[in-house]
Amino acid sequence: MHVVLCGSMHFIDTMKELSVELENLGHQVTLPIMTEEEIMQHSLTSADNISWDFSKLPDEQIAELKSKMLEYYFSKIRQGECILIVNEKKNGLINYVGPKAFLEMGVAFVLEKPIFMLNAIPYQENREELLGLQPIILENDLTKIML
């Protein structure tokens, strides 16, 4: 199965580890990492110069960059068979699901793709909406990923 990993970039090391495990289980995996070629293709910037800290950029530039990045990864979700939300502890919140991951879940939901979640749904402001997206909770067991 083609699994698209989603979640906070804070969890990228975990995503890389999960990618290896999933590939060992026979899955194809897409990570939220753009190659130099993909960055240039989408007119973002050079990978060497890209900064994931947008706090010093003007709103117009943030909007343009984020829009292109979202479009890019939403296309990856469209190509995949399912998504896996990597949700771990962040900023003191257990099983954190951030705004980008929540958006990605919405895209998968609209596309009628299965939504897998690595850990339980967190107790955070949008818990009811997360429940409504009906993710399949894996309880850290990747062997449960199947259509």
C-alpha positions as CSV (number, residue, x, y, z in Angstrom):
1,M,0.0,0.0,0.0
2,H,1.2,3.6,-0.7
3,V,1.3,5.3,2.7
4,V,1.7,9.1,2.9
5,L,3.2,10.2,6.2
6,C,1.8,13.4,7.7
7,G,2.4,15.4,10.9
8,S,4.5,18.1,12.4
9,M,8.0,18.5,11.0
10,H,9.0,18.3,14.7
11,F,8.5,14.5,14.2
12,I,10.5,14.1,11.0
13,D,13.1,11.8,12.6
14,T,10.3,9.5,13.8
15,M,8.7,9.7,10.3
16,K,12.0,8.5,8.8
17,E,12.2,5.6,11.2
18,L,8.6,4.7,10.5
19,S,9.3,4.9,6.7
20,V,11.9,2.2,7.0
21,E,9.6,0.0,9.1
22,L,6.7,0.5,6.6
23,E,9.0,-0.3,3.7
24,N,10.1,-3.5,5.5
25,L,6.4,-4.4,5.8
26,G,6.1,-4.0,2.0
27,H,4.6,-0.5,1.8
28,Q,5.5,2.3,-0.5
29,V,6.1,5.5,1.6
30,T,5.9,9.2,0.9
31,L,7.6,11.5,3.4
32,P,7.0,15.3,3.8
33,I,10.5,16.1,2.5
34,M,11.0,17.8,-0.8
35,T,14.1,17.1,-2.9
36,E,16.1,19.9,-4.4
37,E,14.5,19.2,-7.8
38,E,10.9,19.3,-6.3
39,I,11.6,22.5,-4.5
40,M,12.8,24.1,-7.8
41,Q,9.9,22.6,-9.7
42,H,7.5,24.3,-7.4
43,S,9.4,27.6,-7.6
44,L,10.1,27.7,-3.9
45,T,13.8,28.3,-3.5
46,S,17.0,26.3,-3.3
47,A,17.0,23.6,-0.6
48,D,20.2,25.1,0.7
49,N,18.5,28.4,1.3
50,I,15.1,27.3,2.5
51,S,14.3,28.1,6.1
52,W,11.4,26.5,7.8
53,D,11.2,29.4,10.2
54,F,8.8,31.7,8.5
55,S,8.5,34.2,11.5
56,K,10.8,36.8,9.8
57,L,9.1,36.7,6.4
58,P,6.4,39.1,5.3
59,D,2.9,37.7,5.2
60,E,2.7,37.8,1.4
61,Q,5.8,35.6,1.1
62,I,4.6,33.2,3.8
63,A,1.3,32.9,2.0
64,E,3.0,32.1,-1.3
65,L,5.4,29.6,0.1
66,K,2.9,27.8,2.3
67,S,0.3,27.7,-0.5
68,K,2.8,26.0,-2.8
69,M,4.0,23.6,-0.1
70,L,0.4,22.7,0.8
71,E,-0.6,22.2,-2.9
72,Y,2.5,19.9,-3.3
73,Y,1.7,17.7,-0.4
74,F,-2.0,17.6,-1.0
75,S,-1.1,16.2,-4.5
76,K,1.0,13.5,-2.7
77,I,-2.0,12.6,-0.6
78,R,-4.2,12.4,-3.7
79,Q,-1.6,9.9,-5.2
80,G,-1.4,7.8,-2.1
81,E,-3.7,5.1,-0.9
82,C,-3.9,6.3,2.7
83,I,-2.3,8.7,5.2
84,L,-0.6,8.0,8.5
85,I,-0.7,10.8,11.0
86,V,2.4,10.7,13.2
87,N,1.2,12.2,16.5
88,E,3.5,12.2,19.5
89,K,4.2,14.5,22.4
90,K,4.9,18.1,21.5
91,N,4.8,21.3,23.6
92,G,3.5,19.3,26.5
93,L,0.6,17.9,24.6
94,I,0.4,14.1,24.3
95,N,-0.3,12.8,20.8
96,Y,-0.3,16.3,19.3
97,V,-2.0,16.9,15.9
98,G,-1.1,20.3,14.6
99,P,-2.8,22.5,12.1
100,K,-1.0,21.1,9.0
101,A,-1.7,17.5,10.0
102,F,-5.4,18.4,10.6
103,L,-5.6,20.0,7.1
104,E,-4.0,16.8,5.6
105,M,-6.6,14.7,7.4
106,G,-9.3,16.9,5.9
107,V,-7.9,16.4,2.4
108,A,-7.7,12.6,2.9
109,F,-11.3,12.6,4.3
110,V,-12.7,14.4,1.3
111,L,-10.8,12.1,-1.0
112,E,-12.2,9.1,0.9
113,K,-8.7,7.8,1.8
114,P,-8.2,5.8,5.0
115,I,-6.7,7.9,7.8
116,F,-4.5,6.0,10.1
117,M,-3.2,7.7,13.3
118,L,-0.1,6.3,15.1
119,N,-1.4,7.1,18.6
120,A,-4.7,7.9,20.2
121,I,-6.6,11.1,19.4
122,P,-5.3,13.9,21.6
123,Y,-7.3,15.9,24.0
124,Q,-6.9,19.3,22.3
125,E,-9.3,22.0,21.1
126,N,-10.2,20.3,17.9
127,R,-10.8,16.8,19.4
128,E,-14.4,16.6,18.3
129,E,-13.4,17.4,14.7
130,L,-10.6,14.8,14.9
131,L,-13.1,12.2,16.1
132,G,-15.4,13.2,13.2
133,L,-12.7,12.3,10.7
134,Q,-12.8,8.8,12.1
135,P,-9.1,7.9,12.0
136,I,-8.0,4.3,12.5
137,I,-5.9,4.3,15.7
138,L,-2.8,2.0,15.3
139,E,-1.6,2.1,18.9
140,N,1.9,2.2,17.5
141,D,1.4,-1.1,15.6
142,L,2.2,-0.5,11.9
143,T,1.0,-4.1,11.0
144,K,-2.6,-2.8,11.4
145,I,-2.2,-0.8,8.2
146,M,-4.3,-2.4,5.6
147,L,-7.2,-1.5,3.3
